Amino acid sequence: MVISLLLWRRKALTNIEMGRLAERAAIRFLKRKGYRILHCNLRVKGGEIDIVAEHGDVLVFVEVKARSSDEFGRPAEAVNERKQKRLTKLALQYIAEHERYCRDCRFDVVEVYMNRYGRIERINLIADAFDARQ
């Protein structure tokens, strides 16, 4: 019995499990940085916004990217031009549906580095990661 317990290992997380864990870690991280979380995994026509938050008077749309290594590039590099355009469209739709007045907005990216078993190694915030005026 003791030997079998010592040999047991936790299975590696699936990509979906890693994504969920990364988003929860990102939310805790952003709250510590003074962000007020408004929505998580918000479905709007055309897609999903990972996190909508306020940071001071600024409305912030946050994309969370998780990786277990830099082997395929930094997580933020996955937010390419095509993804930026899609996020911009989703943000404009959110603003049209939820905001009563104009205010400053920005797009942040949170990079979450974790091992395949879910241990968070490092979190990086890239504030104002890209410009929506493309």
N, CA, C and O atoms as CSV, one atom per row, in Angstrom:
chain,resi,resn,atom,element,x,y,z
A,1,MET,N,N,0.822,-1.194,0.000
A,1,MET,CA,C,0.000,0.000,0.000
A,1,MET,C,C,0.867,1.259,0.000
A,1,MET,O,O,0.612,2.187,-0.768
A,2,VAL,N,N,1.887,1.296,0.855
A,2,VAL,CA,C,2.765,2.455,0.920
A,2,VAL,C,C,3.504,2.646,-0.401
A,2,VAL,O,O,3.640,3.774,-0.875
A,3,ILE,N,N,3.972,1.575,-0.988
A,3,ILE,CA,C,4.706,1.661,-2.260
A,3,ILE,C,C,3.809,2.211,-3.358
A,3,ILE,O,O,4.240,3.071,-4.125
A,4,SER,N,N,2.578,1.737,-3.450
A,4,SER,CA,C,1.694,2.223,-4.505
A,4,SER,C,C,1.399,3.711,-4.343
A,4,SER,O,O,1.258,4.411,-5.346
A,5,LEU,N,N,1.302,4.215,-3.121
A,5,LEU,CA,C,1.083,5.636,-2.904
A,5,LEU,C,C,2.305,6.444,-3.318
A,5,LEU,O,O,2.169,7.540,-3.862
A,6,LEU,N,N,3.482,5.918,-3.070
A,6,LEU,CA,C,4.695,6.626,-3.441
A,6,LEU,C,C,4.895,6.673,-4.954
A,6,LEU,O,O,5.486,7.616,-5.479
A,7,LEU,N,N,4.407,5.665,-5.641
A,7,LEU,CA,C,4.581,5.621,-7.091
A,7,LEU,C,C,3.514,6.413,-7.845
A,7,LEU,O,O,3.661,6.674,-9.038
A,8,TRP,N,N,2.438,6.794,-7.148
A,8,TRP,CA,C,1.355,7.521,-7.807
A,8,TRP,C,C,1.834,8.903,-8.211
A,8,TRP,O,O,2.489,9.599,-7.436
A,9,ARG,N,N,1.500,9.290,-9.428
A,9,ARG,CA,C,1.829,10.632,-9.903
A,9,ARG,C,C,0.576,11.259,-10.481
A,9,ARG,O,O,-0.260,10.584,-11.081
A,10,ARG,N,N,0.465,12.526,-10.294
A,10,ARG,CA,C,-0.666,13.243,-10.861
A,10,ARG,C,C,-0.493,13.345,-12.370
A,10,ARG,O,O,0.606,13.579,-12.871
A,11,LYS,N,N,-1.590,13.167,-13.077
A,11,LYS,CA,C,-1.542,13.273,-14.527
A,11,LYS,C,C,-1.368,14.733,-14.939
A,11,LYS,O,O,-1.794,15.647,-14.232
A,12,ALA,N,N,-0.743,14.934,-16.078
A,12,ALA,CA,C,-0.588,16.282,-16.617
A,12,ALA,C,C,-1.962,16.848,-16.951
A,12,ALA,O,O,-2.877,16.108,-17.314
A,13,LEU,N,N,-2.099,18.153,-16.827
A,13,LEU,CA,C,-3.370,18.819,-17.113
A,13,LEU,C,C,-3.613,18.889,-18.616
A,13,LEU,O,O,-2.671,18.949,-19.406
A,14,THR,N,N,-4.864,18.880,-18.996
A,14,THR,CA,C,-5.214,19.124,-20.397
A,14,THR,C,C,-5.068,20.621,-20.672
A,14,THR,O,O,-4.954,21.419,-19.742
A,15,ASN,N,N,-5.071,20.993,-21.934
A,15,ASN,CA,C,-4.984,22.416,-22.288
A,15,ASN,C,C,-6.167,23.206,-21.736
A,15,ASN,O,O,-6.007,24.352,-21.316
A,16,ILE,N,N,-7.345,22.603,-21.734
A,16,ILE,CA,C,-8.530,23.279,-21.200
A,16,ILE,C,C,-8.373,23.507,-19.698
A,16,ILE,O,O,-8.685,24.588,-19.197
A,17,GLU,N,N,-7.894,22.498,-18.984
A,17,GLU,CA,C,-7.670,22.647,-17.538
A,17,GLU,C,C,-6.606,23.706,-17.263
A,17,GLU,O,O,-6.748,24.512,-16.344
A,18,MET,N,N,-5.544,23.703,-18.060
A,18,MET,CA,C,-4.496,24.725,-17.895
A,18,MET,C,C,-5.065,26.121,-18.122
A,18,MET,O,O,-4.742,27.056,-17.389
A,19,GLY,N,N,-5.916,26.259,-19.141
A,19,GLY,CA,C,-6.518,27.557,-19.430
A,19,GLY,C,C,-7.385,28.058,-18.294
A,19,GLY,O,O,-7.307,29.230,-17.925
A,20,ARG,N,N,-8.203,27.196,-17.739
A,20,ARG,CA,C,-9.067,27.583,-16.613
A,20,ARG,C,C,-8.256,27.975,-15.389
A,20,ARG,O,O,-8.551,28.965,-14.720
A,21,LEU,N,N,-7.232,27.186,-15.108
A,21,LEU,CA,C,-6.366,27.479,-13.971
A,21,LEU,C,C,-5.634,28.807,-14.184
A,21,LEU,O,O,-5.504,29.602,-13.254
A,22,ALA,N,N,-5.163,29.044,-15.398
A,22,ALA,CA,C,-4.462,30.291,-15.722
A,22,ALA,C,C,-5.385,31.489,-15.557
A,22,ALA,O,O,-4.963,32.523,-15.039
A,23,GLU,N,N,-6.625,31.371,-15.982
A,23,GLU,CA,C,-7.571,32.485,-15.846
A,23,GLU,C,C,-7.856,32.790,-14.383
A,23,GLU,O,O,-7.934,33.957,-13.999
A,24,ARG,N,N,-8.009,31.764,-13.569
A,24,ARG,CA,C,-8.227,31.999,-12.130
A,24,ARG,C,C,-7.007,32.676,-11.506
A,24,ARG,O,O,-7.149,33.587,-10.690
A,25,ALA,N,N,-5.815,32.231,-11.888
A,25,ALA,CA,C,-4.586,32.848,-11.372
A,25,ALA,C,C,-4.476,34.293,-11.836
A,25,ALA,O,O,-4.066,35.165,-11.071
A,26,ALA,N,N,-4.843,34.547,-13.091
A,26,ALA,CA,C,-4.790,35.912,-13.638
A,26,ALA,C,C,-5.746,36.830,-12.887
A,26,ALA,O,O,-5.404,37.979,-12.607
A,27,ILE,N,N,-6.934,36.342,-12.559
A,27,ILE,CA,C,-7.910,37.151,-11.823
A,27,ILE,C,C,-7.368,37.528,-10.452
A,27,ILE,O,O,-7.460,38.687,-10.047
A,28,ARG,N,N,-6.802,36.557,-9.730
A,28,ARG,CA,C,-6.211,36.853,-8.416
A,28,ARG,C,C,-5.080,37.879,-8.553
A,28,ARG,O,O,-4.978,38.813,-7.758
A,29,PHE,N,N,-4.236,37.693,-9.568
A,29,PHE,CA,C,-3.109,38.588,-9.825
A,29,PHE,C,C,-3.603,40.009,-10.108
A,29,PHE,O,O,-3.088,40.974,-9.543
A,30,LEU,N,N,-4.599,40.131,-10.982
A,30,LEU,CA,C,-5.118,41.452,-11.348
A,30,LEU,C,C,-5.769,42.143,-10.154
A,30,LEU,O,O,-5.617,43.353,-9.985
A,31,LYS,N,N,-6.481,41.404,-9.336
A,31,LYS,CA,C,-7.086,41.997,-8.137
A,31,LYS,C,C,-6.021,42.569,-7.216
A,31,LYS,O,O,-6.199,43.647,-6.649
A,32,ARG,N,N,-4.905,41.844,-7.065
A,32,ARG,CA,C,-3.800,42.347,-6.235
A,32,ARG,C,C,-3.192,43.619,-6.830
A,32,ARG,O,O,-2.633,44.442,-6.105
A,33,LYS,N,N,-3.302,43.775,-8.145
A,33,LYS,CA,C,-2.774,44.963,-8.825
A,33,LYS,C,C,-3.775,46.121,-8.836
A,33,LYS,O,O,-3.497,47.179,-9.402
A,34,GLY,N,N,-4.935,45.921,-8.212
A,34,GLY,CA,C,-5.912,46.999,-8.108
A,34,GLY,C,C,-6.989,46.991,-9.183
A,34,GLY,O,O,-7.748,47.955,-9.288
A,35,TYR,N,N,-7.079,45.948,-9.975
A,35,TYR,CA,C,-8.126,45.851,-10.987
A,35,TYR,C,C,-9.428,45.431,-10.310
A,35,TYR,O,O,-9.422,44.660,-9.351
A,36,ARG,N,N,-10.532,45.944,-10.818
A,36,ARG,CA,C,-11.861,45.510,-10.377
A,36,ARG,C,C,-12.440,44.650,-11.499
A,36,ARG,O,O,-12.686,45.144,-12.599
A,37,ILE,N,N,-12.654,43.392,-11.227
A,37,ILE,CA,C,-13.119,42.443,-12.235
A,37,ILE,C,C,-14.620,42.626,-12.446
A,37,ILE,O,O,-15.401,42.550,-11.497
A,38,LEU,N,N,-15.019,42.867,-13.698
A,38,LEU,CA,C,-16.432,43.038,-14.037
A,38,LEU,C,C,-17.038,41.753,-14.603
A,38,LEU,O,O,-18.151,41.374,-14.238
A,39,HIS,N,N,-16.306,41.089,-15.490
A,39,HIS,CA,C,-16.789,39.867,-16.132
A,39,HIS,C,C,-15.620,38.927,-16.387
A,39,HIS,O,O,-14.494,39.361,-16.631
A,40,CYS,N,N,-15.909,37.634,-16.326
A,40,CYS,CA,C,-14.939,36.604,-16.687
A,40,CYS,C,C,-15.579,35.703,-17.740
A,40,CYS,O,O,-16.755,35.353,-17.639
A,41,ASN,N,N,-14.800,35.337,-18.740
A,41,ASN,CA,C,-15.286,34.446,-19.805
A,41,ASN,C,C,-16.622,34.934,-20.357
A,41,ASN,O,O,-17.587,34.175,-20.446
A,42,LEU,N,N,-16.659,36.191,-20.720
A,42,LEU,CA,C,-17.891,36.811,-21.197
A,42,LEU,C,C,-18.134,36.459,-22.657
A,42,LEU,O,O,-17.328,36.781,-23.530
A,43,ARG,N,N,-19.251,35.798,-22.908
A,43,ARG,CA,C,-19.626,35.440,-24.276
A,43,ARG,C,C,-20.364,36.608,-24.897
A,43,ARG,O,O,-21.359,37.091,-24.356
A,44,VAL,N,N,-19.870,37.055,-26.032
A,44,VAL,CA,C,-20.552,38.055,-26.842
A,44,VAL,C,C,-20.622,37.509,-28.261
A,44,VAL,O,O,-19.909,36.568,-28.609
A,45,LYS,N,N,-21.469,38.093,-29.062
A,45,LYS,CA,C,-21.608,37.614,-30.432
A,45,LYS,C,C,-20.249,37.644,-31.115
A,45,LYS,O,O,-19.613,38.694,-31.210
A,46,GLY,N,N,-19.816,36.497,-31.585
A,46,GLY,CA,C,-18.543,36.422,-32.281
A,46,GLY,C,C,-17.390,35.888,-31.458
A,46,GLY,O,O,-16.297,35.694,-31.991
A,47,GLY,N,N,-17.604,35.643,-30.160
A,47,GLY,CA,C,-16.501,35.094,-29.378
A,47,GLY,C,C,-16.632,35.315,-27.886
A,47,GLY,O,O,-17.721,35.529,-27.354
A,48,GLU,N,N,-15.488,35.255,-27.231
A,48,GLU,CA,C,-15.438,35.356,-25.775
A,48,GLU,C,C,-14.313,36.298,-25.370
A,48,GLU,O,O,-13.224,36.280,-25.944
A,49,ILE,N,N,-14.603,37.113,-24.373
A,49,ILE,CA,C,-13.588,37.985,-23.781
A,49,ILE,C,C,-13.188,37.336,-22.465
A,49,ILE,O,O,-14.043,37.063,-21.622
A,50,ASP,N,N,-11.885,37.083,-22.280
A,50,ASP,CA,C,-11.429,36.389,-21.074
A,50,ASP,C,C,-11.814,37.143,-19.808
A,50,ASP,O,O,-12.467,36.593,-18.921
A,51,ILE,N,N,-11.402,38.418,-19.731
A,51,ILE,CA,C,-11.682,39.221,-18.538
A,51,ILE,C,C,-11.992,40.653,-18.966
A,51,ILE,O,O,-11.293,41.231,-19.797
A,52,VAL,N,N,-13.045,41.209,-18.386
A,52,VAL,CA,C,-13.334,42.637,-18.521
A,52,VAL,C,C,-13.177,43.207,-17.122
A,52,VAL,O,O,-13.757,42.696,-16.164
A,53,ALA,N,N,-12.382,44.279,-17.009
A,53,ALA,CA,C,-12.086,44.839,-15.696
A,53,ALA,C,C,-12.004,46.357,-15.777
A,53,ALA,O,O,-11.999,46.945,-16.859
A,54,GLU,N,N,-11.943,46.963,-14.620
A,54,GLU,CA,C,-11.665,48.393,-14.512
A,54,GLU,C,C,-10.353,48.539,-13.760
A,54,GLU,O,O,-10.101,47.848,-12.772
A,55,HIS,N,N,-9.533,49.444,-14.243
A,55,HIS,CA,C,-8.297,49.790,-13.547
A,55,HIS,C,C,-8.298,51.305,-13.438
A,55,HIS,O,O,-7.969,52.008,-14.392
A,56,GLY,N,N,-8.670,51.796,-12.273
A,56,GLY,CA,C,-8.938,53.218,-12.142
A,56,GLY,C,C,-10.193,53.532,-12.947
A,56,GLY,O,O,-11.219,52.868,-12.793
A,57,ASP,N,N,-10.110,54.542,-13.802
A,57,ASP,CA,C,-11.248,54.919,-14.644
A,57,ASP,C,C,-11.212,54.246,-16.005
A,57,ASP,O,O,-12.075,54.507,-16.843
A,58,VAL,N,N,-10.234,53.389,-16.239
A,58,VAL,CA,C,-10.040,52.774,-17.552
A,58,VAL,C,C,-10.734,51.418,-17.612
A,58,VAL,O,O,-10.618,50.603,-16.697
A,59,LEU,N,N,-11.456,51.194,-18.705
A,59,LEU,CA,C,-12.061,49.893,-18.971
A,59,LEU,C,C,-11.001,49.040,-19.654
A,59,LEU,O,O,-10.426,49.453,-20.660
A,60,VAL,N,N,-10.741,47.856,-19.113
A,60,VAL,CA,C,-9.650,47.017,-19.597
A,60,VAL,C,C,-10.189,45.670,-20.073
A,60,VAL,O,O,-10.933,44.994,-19.362
A,61,PHE,N,N,-9.800,45.296,-21.285
A,61,PHE,CA,C,-10.114,43.984,-21.841
A,61,PHE,C,C,-8.841,43.159,-21.746
A,61,PHE,O,O,-7.808,43.528,-22.305
A,62,VAL,N,N,-8.920,42.047,-21.040
A,62,VAL,CA,C,-7.719,41.261,-20.742
A,62,VAL,C,C,-7.787,39.916,-21.452
A,62,VAL,O,O,-8.772,39.187,-21.342
A,63,GLU,N,N,-6.735,39.606,-22.171
A,63,GLU,CA,C,-6.567,38.291,-22.793
A,63,GLU,C,C,-5.557,37.524,-21.952
A,63,GLU,O,O,-4.466,38.024,-21.675
A,64,VAL,N,N,-5.915,36.320,-21.550
A,64,VAL,CA,C,-5.034,35.485,-20.729
A,64,VAL,C,C,-4.434,34.400,-21.610
A,64,VAL,O,O,-5.153,33.691,-22.313
A,65,LYS,N,N,-3.118,34.278,-21.566
A,65,LYS,CA,C,-2.414,33.250,-22.335
A,65,LYS,C,C,-1.512,32.467,-21.403
A,65,LYS,O,O,-0.726,33.042,-20.651
A,66,ALA,N,N,-1.633,31.151,-21.460
A,66,ALA,CA,C,-0.843,30.280,-20.587
A,66,ALA,C,C,0.084,29.416,-21.423
A,66,ALA,O,O,-0.251,29.004,-22.534
A,67,ARG,N,N,1.247,29.154,-20.867
A,67,ARG,CA,C,2.216,28.273,-21.507
A,67,ARG,C,C,2.986,27.534,-20.422
A,67,ARG,O,O,3.118,28.000,-19.290
A,68,SER,N,N,3.484,26.379,-20.804
A,68,SER,CA,C,4.332,25.640,-19.876
A,68,SER,C,C,5.806,25.889,-20.182
A,68,SER,O,O,6.676,25.506,-19.400
A,69,SER,N,N,6.089,26.529,-21.317
A,69,SER,CA,C,7.480,26.884,-21.654
A,69,SER,C,C,7.464,27.944,-22.756
A,69,SER,O,O,6.415,28.277,-23.308
A,70,ASP,N,N,8.647,28.458,-23.057
A,70,ASP,CA,C,8.803,29.415,-24.156
A,70,ASP,C,C,9.173,28.716,-25.463
A,70,ASP,O,O,9.562,29.373,-26.429
A,71,GLU,N,N,9.055,27.398,-25.497
A,71,GLU,CA,C,9.474,26.625,-26.656
A,71,GLU,C,C,8.838,27.118,-27.955
A,71,GLU,O,O,9.485,27.120,-29.002
A,72,PHE,N,N,7.578,27.535,-27.891
A,72,PHE,CA,C,6.874,28.019,-29.072
A,72,PHE,C,C,6.663,29.523,-29.017
A,72,PHE,O,O,5.749,30.044,-29.657
A,73,GLY,N,N,7.497,30.227,-28.261
A,73,GLY,CA,C,7.390,31.675,-28.123
A,73,GLY,C,C,6.691,32.053,-26.832
A,73,GLY,O,O,6.105,31.218,-26.143
A,74,ARG,N,N,6.774,33.343,-26.529
A,74,ARG,CA,C,6.116,33.853,-25.328
A,74,ARG,C,C,4.606,33.779,-25.511
A,74,ARG,O,O,4.112,33.849,-26.637
A,75,PRO,N,N,3.876,33.639,-24.420
A,75,PRO,CA,C,2.414,33.569,-24.528
A,75,PRO,C,C,1.803,34.764,-25.252
A,75,PRO,O,O,0.881,34.596,-26.050
A,76,ALA,N,N,2.300,35.952,-24.986
A,76,ALA,CA,C,1.735,37.160,-25.609
A,76,ALA,C,C,1.884,37.149,-27.129
A,76,ALA,O,O,1.105,37.799,-27.827
A,77,GLU,N,N,2.856,36.432,-27.641
A,77,GLU,CA,C,3.049,36.364,-29.090
A,77,GLU,C,C,1.881,35.666,-29.782
A,77,GLU,O,O,1.703,35.811,-30.992
A,78,ALA,N,N,1.090,34.913,-29.030
A,78,ALA,CA,C,-0.091,34.251,-29.599
A,78,ALA,C,C,-1.211,35.253,-29.868
A,78,ALA,O,O,-2.165,34.944,-30.582
A,79,VAL,N,N,-1.096,36.442,-29.302
A,79,VAL,CA,C,-2.084,37.491,-29.563
A,79,VAL,C,C,-1.595,38.265,-30.792
A,79,VAL,O,O,-1.125,39.399,-30.697
A,80,ASN,N,N,-1.725,37.616,-31.931
A,80,ASN,CA,C,-1.242,38.177,-33.192
A,80,ASN,C,C,-2.231,39.210,-33.740
A,80,ASN,O,O,-3.246,39.506,-33.109
A,81,GLU,N,N,-1.927,39.747,-34.905
A,81,GLU,CA,C,-2.757,40.804,-35.485
A,81,GLU,C,C,-4.199,40.349,-35.702
A,81,GLU,O,O,-5.137,41.104,-35.445
A,82,ARG,N,N,-4.371,39.137,-36.168
A,82,ARG,CA,C,-5.725,38.607,-36.402
A,82,ARG,C,C,-6.513,38.534,-35.093
A,82,ARG,O,O,-7.681,38.921,-35.042
A,83,LYS,N,N,-5.867,38.038,-34.040
A,83,LYS,CA,C,-6.509,37.936,-32.722
A,83,LYS,C,C,-6.805,39.335,-32.171
A,83,LYS,O,O,-7.850,39.552,-31.558
A,84,GLN,N,N,-5.895,40.276,-32.388
A,84,GLN,CA,C,-6.104,41.650,-31.920
A,84,GLN,C,C,-7.332,42.268,-32.576
A,84,GLN,O,O,-8.122,42.940,-31.913
A,85,LYS,N,N,-7.492,42.044,-33.870
A,85,LYS,CA,C,-8.658,42.580,-34.574
A,85,LYS,C,C,-9.944,41.960,-34.042
A,85,LYS,O,O,-10.944,42.656,-33.868
A,86,ARG,N,N,-9.921,40.661,-33.786
A,86,ARG,CA,C,-11.102,39.987,-33.251
A,86,ARG,C,C,-11.430,40.519,-31.856
A,86,ARG,O,O,-12.594,40.781,-31.554
A,87,LEU,N,N,-10.414,40.679,-31.004
A,87,LEU,CA,C,-10.638,41.210,-29.659
A,87,LEU,C,C,-11.173,42.641,-29.706
A,87,LEU,O,O,-12.012,43.020,-28.890
A,88,THR,N,N,-10.687,43.430,-30.659
A,88,THR,CA,C,-11.169,44.799,-30.819
A,88,THR,C,C,-12.647,44.803,-31.177
A,88,THR,O,O,-13.416,45.591,-30.626
A,89,LYS,N,N,-13.052,43.930,-32.095
A,89,LYS,CA,C,-14.471,43.845,-32.469
A,89,LYS,C,C,-15.327,43.413,-31.283
A,89,LYS,O,O,-16.409,43.957,-31.061
A,90,LEU,N,N,-14.842,42.442,-30.530
A,90,LEU,CA,C,-15.586,41.990,-29.345
A,90,LEU,C,C,-15.704,43.114,-28.315
A,90,LEU,O,O,-16.755,43.285,-27.698
A,91,ALA,N,N,-14.633,43.873,-28.132
A,91,ALA,CA,C,-14.649,44.988,-27.182
A,91,ALA,C,C,-15.634,46.069,-27.622
A,91,ALA,O,O,-16.371,46.610,-26.798
A,92,LEU,N,N,-15.649,46.380,-28.907
A,92,LEU,CA,C,-16.597,47.381,-29.405
A,92,LEU,C,C,-18.031,46.931,-29.185
A,92,LEU,O,O,-18.898,47.736,-28.842
A,93,GLN,N,N,-18.276,45.656,-29.380
A,93,GLN,CA,C,-19.620,45.121,-29.138
A,93,GLN,C,C,-19.967,45.223,-27.660
A,93,GLN,O,O,-21.078,45.613,-27.302
A,94,TYR,N,N,-19.012,44.872,-26.801
A,94,TYR,CA,C,-19.245,44.978,-25.354
A,94,TYR,C,C,-19.583,46.419,-24.974
A,94,TYR,O,O,-20.534,46.663,-24.231
A,95,ILE,N,N,-18.804,47.364,-25.483
A,95,ILE,CA,C,-19.020,48.779,-25.158
A,95,ILE,C,C,-20.409,49.221,-25.605
A,95,ILE,O,O,-21.114,49.909,-24.866
A,96,ALA,N,N,-20.800,48.827,-26.812
A,96,ALA,CA,C,-22.119,49.208,-27.328
A,96,ALA,C,C,-23.249,48.653,-26.464
A,96,ALA,O,O,-24.284,49.300,-26.307
A,97,GLU,N,N,-23.058,47.474,-25.911
A,97,GLU,CA,C,-24.109,46.823,-25.128
A,97,GLU,C,C,-24.099,47.172,-23.640
A,97,GLU,O,O,-25.148,47.153,-22.996
A,98,HIS,N,N,-22.922,47.491,-23.085
A,98,HIS,CA,C,-22.811,47.622,-21.629
A,98,HIS,C,C,-22.434,49.007,-21.108
A,98,HIS,O,O,-22.659,49.297,-19.933
A,99,GLU,N,N,-21.878,49.847,-21.934
A,99,GLU,CA,C,-21.384,51.133,-21.442
A,99,GLU,C,C,-22.367,52.253,-21.772
A,99,GLU,O,O,-22.906,52.316,-22.877
A,100,ARG,N,N,-22.591,53.136,-20.799
A,100,ARG,CA,C,-23.515,54.252,-20.997
A,100,ARG,C,C,-22.810,55.520,-21.453
A,100,ARG,O,O,-23.446,56.414,-22.011
A,101,TYR,N,N,-21.526,55.608,-21.226
A,101,TYR,CA,C,-20.771,56.801,-21.588
A,101,TYR,C,C,-19.392,56.397,-22.095
A,101,TYR,O,O,-18.926,55.284,-21.853
A,102,CYS,N,N,-18.762,57.307,-22.791
A,102,CYS,CA,C,-17.424,57.041,-23.341
A,102,CYS,C,C,-16.384,57.147,-22.232
A,102,CYS,O,O,-16.462,58.010,-21.357
A,103,ARG,N,N,-15.428,56.261,-22.295
A,103,ARG,CA,C,-14.292,56.335,-21.381
A,103,ARG,C,C,-13.103,55.640,-22.028
A,103,ARG,O,O,-13.243,54.921,-23.017
A,104,ASP,N,N,-11.940,55.869,-21.453
A,104,ASP,CA,C,-10.733,55.256,-21.996
A,104,ASP,C,C,-10.797,53.746,-21.835
A,104,ASP,O,O,-11.297,53.225,-20.838
A,105,CYS,N,N,-10.277,53.061,-22.841
A,105,CYS,CA,C,-10.205,51.602,-22.828
A,105,CYS,C,C,-8.800,51.187,-23.234
A,105,CYS,O,O,-8.072,51.940,-23.880
A,106,ARG,N,N,-8.441,49.985,-22.845
A,106,ARG,CA,C,-7.167,49.439,-23.292
A,106,ARG,C,C,-7.236,47.916,-23.292
A,106,ARG,O,O,-8.154,47.309,-22.740
A,107,PHE,N,N,-6.234,47.323,-23.930
A,107,PHE,CA,C,-6.127,45.873,-24.015
A,107,PHE,C,C,-4.863,45.432,-23.290
A,107,PHE,O,O,-3.762,45.870,-23.624
A,108,ASP,N,N,-5.023,44.574,-22.309
A,108,ASP,CA,C,-3.892,44.008,-21.574
A,108,ASP,C,C,-3.797,42.522,-21.901
A,108,ASP,O,O,-4.782,41.878,-22.265
A,109,VAL,N,N,-2.596,42.004,-21.763
A,109,VAL,CA,C,-2.373,40.564,-21.889
A,109,VAL,C,C,-1.706,40.098,-20.603
A,109,VAL,O,O,-0.745,40.704,-20.129
A,110,VAL,N,N,-2.233,39.009,-20.048
A,110,VAL,CA,C,-1.613,38.385,-18.878
A,110,VAL,C,C,-1.008,37.070,-19.344
A,110,VAL,O,O,-1.704,36.195,-19.859
A,111,GLU,N,N,0.307,36.946,-19.153
A,111,GLU,CA,C,1.017,35.709,-19.477
A,111,GLU,C,C,1.146,34.886,-18.194
A,111,GLU,O,O,1.654,35.362,-17.179
A,112,VAL,N,N,0.676,33.653,-18.266
A,112,VAL,CA,C,0.778,32.763,-17.110
A,112,VAL,C,C,1.662,31.586,-17.498
A,112,VAL,O,O,1.339,30.824,-18.409
A,113,TYR,N,N,2.769,31.451,-16.803
A,113,TYR,CA,C,3.670,30.316,-17.010
A,113,TYR,C,C,3.403,29.304,-15.910
A,113,TYR,O,O,3.419,29.647,-14.728
A,114,MET,N,N,3.159,28.065,-16.292
A,114,MET,CA,C,2.908,27.010,-15.319
A,114,MET,C,C,3.497,25.708,-15.833
A,114,MET,O,O,3.736,25.542,-17.028
A,115,ASN,N,N,3.724,24.792,-14.905
A,115,ASN,CA,C,4.180,23.481,-15.372
A,115,ASN,C,C,2.968,22.659,-15.784
A,115,ASN,O,O,1.833,23.081,-15.562
A,116,ARG,N,N,3.186,21.518,-16.367
A,116,ARG,CA,C,2.090,20.700,-16.903
A,116,ARG,C,C,1.176,20.136,-15.819
A,116,ARG,O,O,0.128,19.565,-16.119
A,117,TYR,N,N,1.579,20.298,-14.553
A,117,TYR,CA,C,0.772,19.796,-13.449
A,117,TYR,C,C,0.000,20.909,-12.744
A,117,TYR,O,O,-0.651,20.670,-11.727
A,118,GLY,N,N,0.072,22.127,-13.288
A,118,GLY,CA,C,-0.724,23.228,-12.772
A,118,GLY,C,C,-0.047,24.146,-11.786
A,118,GLY,O,O,-0.687,25.052,-11.252
A,119,ARG,N,N,1.223,23.939,-11.529
A,119,ARG,CA,C,1.935,24.828,-10.601
A,119,ARG,C,C,2.299,26.122,-11.327
A,119,ARG,O,O,2.981,26.094,-12.351
A,120,ILE,N,N,1.843,27.250,-10.793
A,120,ILE,CA,C,2.119,28.548,-11.398
A,120,ILE,C,C,3.576,28.908,-11.132
A,120,ILE,O,O,4.023,28.963,-9.986
A,121,GLU,N,N,4.297,29.150,-12.209
A,121,GLU,CA,C,5.713,29.503,-12.099
A,121,GLU,C,C,5.911,31.022,-12.094
A,121,GLU,O,O,6.719,31.550,-11.330
A,122,ARG,N,N,5.156,31.718,-12.964
A,122,ARG,CA,C,5.367,33.163,-13.125
A,122,ARG,C,C,4.151,33.757,-13.831
A,122,ARG,O,O,3.520,33.097,-14.657
A,123,ILE,N,N,3.827,35.008,-13.500
A,123,ILE,CA,C,2.756,35.734,-14.179
A,123,ILE,C,C,3.304,37.100,-14.585
A,123,ILE,O,O,3.904,37.813,-13.780
A,124,ASN,N,N,3.082,37.447,-15.852
A,124,ASN,CA,C,3.505,38.752,-16.370
A,124,ASN,C,C,2.284,39.508,-16.871
A,124,ASN,O,O,1.422,38.939,-17.540
A,125,LEU,N,N,2.217,40.788,-16.544
A,125,LEU,CA,C,1.166,41.655,-17.053
A,125,LEU,C,C,1.758,42.565,-18.116
A,125,LEU,O,O,2.752,43.251,-17.876
A,126,ILE,N,N,1.150,42.566,-19.280
A,126,ILE,CA,C,1.535,43.509,-20.335
A,126,ILE,C,C,0.361,44.466,-20.486
A,126,ILE,O,O,-0.607,44.184,-21.192
A,127,ALA,N,N,0.469,45.603,-19.805
A,127,ALA,CA,C,-0.583,46.610,-19.865
A,127,ALA,C,C,-0.497,47.349,-21.192
A,127,ALA,O,O,0.593,47.626,-21.691
A,128,ASP,N,N,-1.652,47.663,-21.754
A,128,ASP,CA,C,-1.721,48.363,-23.037
A,128,ASP,C,C,-0.908,47.606,-24.088
A,128,ASP,O,O,-0.062,48.176,-24.777
A,129,ALA,N,N,-1.187,46.314,-24.188
A,129,ALA,CA,C,-0.402,45.397,-25.009
A,129,ALA,C,C,-0.473,45.696,-26.502
A,129,ALA,O,O,0.487,45.455,-27.234
A,130,PHE,N,N,-1.602,46.216,-26.948
A,130,PHE,CA,C,-1.714,46.580,-28.363
A,130,PHE,C,C,-2.704,47.717,-28.521
A,130,PHE,O,O,-3.516,47.996,-27.639
A,131,ASP,N,N,-2.610,48.358,-29.664
A,131,ASP,CA,C,-3.419,49.523,-29.976
A,131,ASP,C,C,-4.576,49.079,-30.871
A,131,ASP,O,O,-4.360,48.412,-31.883
A,132,ALA,N,N,-5.785,49.446,-30.504
A,132,ALA,CA,C,-6.959,49.053,-31.288
A,132,ALA,C,C,-7.104,49.847,-32.570
A,132,ALA,O,O,-7.923,49.487,-33.415
A,133,ARG,N,N,-6.350,50.897,-32.743
A,133,ARG,CA,C,-6.445,51.727,-33.965
A,133,ARG,C,C,-5.551,51.168,-35.046
A,133,ARG,O,O,-4.494,51.732,-35.328
A,134,GLN,N,N,-5.954,50.073,-35.654
A,134,GLN,CA,C,-5.130,49.424,-36.679
A,134,GLN,C,C,-5.651,49.722,-38.052
A,134,GLN,O,O,-5.084,49.260,-39.042
